Amino acid sequence: MLRPGLIAVLAFVASPALAHSHHHRHASAGNNVTVQAANCDNAKFLADQKRFASGELRDDVPETVCGTAGQVLRSKTTRSGLHGYFYLTLSGGAGGSIEIVSDLDEMKAPAWPWVKTGDTVQVTGRYYYDSASRQGIDWTHHGSSRKWPFPGSVTVNGTVYQ
């Protein structure tokens, strides 16, 4: 259940073009970051969002969130490849949305878009927060690297894309 005090901190992301212009901060061993199993944890996400906004949290963190797909945008090629974008409205009455960025070159998925408005979605990926208007969840694909050691995925109506 979402705590009412945290609902107000969920800000809307302004533009998908901002998603890849941010400065990535990476989770480090000193953060004691653990990846939630494939269970949705919107309350953790909202708490982390509040911690970012206050300056308490500075490194990107893994998140698993769920809700309903909102606006689905066309794919776009950025300096790091072809990406698909959509907004996820969090379940549980949070009333806000967060931009989801999927690296289509890395994912094992059909041609974009494979999500549509109204779909039930769960996302595991890297949450970045540069400001209230520059934040989102990316690294939603199966791979990991030294820069981000946690694999991600997007589950749409029970179908897993990674």
N, C-alpha and C positions, 0 to 999 in steps of 0.2 A: 504494500500500500504506500502510496506517495505521501510524504509529509507536506501539509499545506504550506508551510513556510518556505519550502524549496521550490514550489511551483512557480512562484513569481520570478525566480532568477533565470528561468529558461528563456533565452533570447532567440529571436529569429535571425537566421543567417541572411545577409543581404544579397549575395550574388555568387553563383557557381564559379564565376571567373576568379573570385578571390581565393578559392579553395587551394589552388596550387601556387599562389603567390606568397603564401605564408612561410615563415621561417620555422622549419621543423625542429622541435626539441625532442629528444629521445629519452625513453625510460632507461634508467640506469640501475645497476644492482643496488645502489644506495637507497633507492626509493622503496625497496621491498614490495615491488609490484607483482601481483599474481594475477593470472588470467582466470576469470570466472569460467566455470564450465559452460556448456552451451545453454545456460539458463539466463533468461532475460533479467536484468537488474537496473531498471530505470531509476530507482531510488539512488543507487550508487552513482549513476551518471549525473543526476541532478545535484548530488552532493559534491561531486568532482567539479561540476560546472561552477558551483558557488565558490569552491576553493580556488579555482582559476581566477574568477572575477575579483576575489579579494586579494590575490597575489600570493596566497599560501601555497598553491600548487603551480609549478612552472614547467615540468616535463610532461610530454605527451603520455597518455595512459591508455591501457587497453580497456575497452568497454563492450558489453553485450546489452543491446537495447532492443525493444520491440514496440510495435505499433502498427499503424496503417500508412501505406504509401500515400503521399500527397502528390504534389506536382511532380511530374516526370519530365525532365529536360532532354533535349537532343544530346547525342554524344558529341564530344569535342576533343580535338587533338591539342595537347599541351606539350611543353618541352619534355615531359616524361611519358608521352604516349597517348593512346586513345582512352578516354574516360567517359563513363556514364554518370549522370547526376540525378538524384531525386531527393525529395524531402520526406522525412519520416515524422509523422505525428505520433508522439509517444502515447502508449496506452495507459490506462489508469487515471484518466482525467487530468493529465498534466496540462493539456491545452496548448502546448508549444510544439515546435518542430525543429529538427536538426538536419542539416544537409549531409547526405551520404554520397561518397565519391567512390566509384568502382573503377579500377584499372582494367579496362577491357582487354588489353594486350596480355595481361597475366592470368585472367580468369578463364576457367573452363566453362563457358556459357554460350548460349545461342546469340545471334545478332541482337544488338541493343535496339529497342528496349525489351527487356524480359521481365520488367515489373510495370504495373499499371496502377493508376489511381484507385485506391480502395483495397488493394491487395493487403493481406496480412503478412508482415515482414518482421524478421529478426535479423539483426546485424551484429557481427563481431568484428571489431577493427580498432584502429588507433584514433583516439579522440585528441584533436589539436585545438588549442584555444589561443588565438592571438589577440582577440578583443571580442566584445559582445557581437560585433557584426562580421567577424572573421573567425569562424570556428566550424568544425564539422568532424565527421568520422570517415577516415580513409583507411588504406591498407586492409581492404575487405576481401583480399584474395588469399589463396592457399599458401603462398610463399612466405618466407621469413628471410632475414638477413642479419648481418652484424648491426645494421642500423635499427632494425625492428625485429625482435626475435619471436614475435607472436603471430601465427597464421590467423587469417580472418575468413569470414564467409558472409553471404547474404542468403537467407532462407525466405523464399517467397511462396506462400500458400503451401508450405511443406516441402518444396523443392529447393535443394541446397545448391547454390552457385558459389564456386570458390576458385 
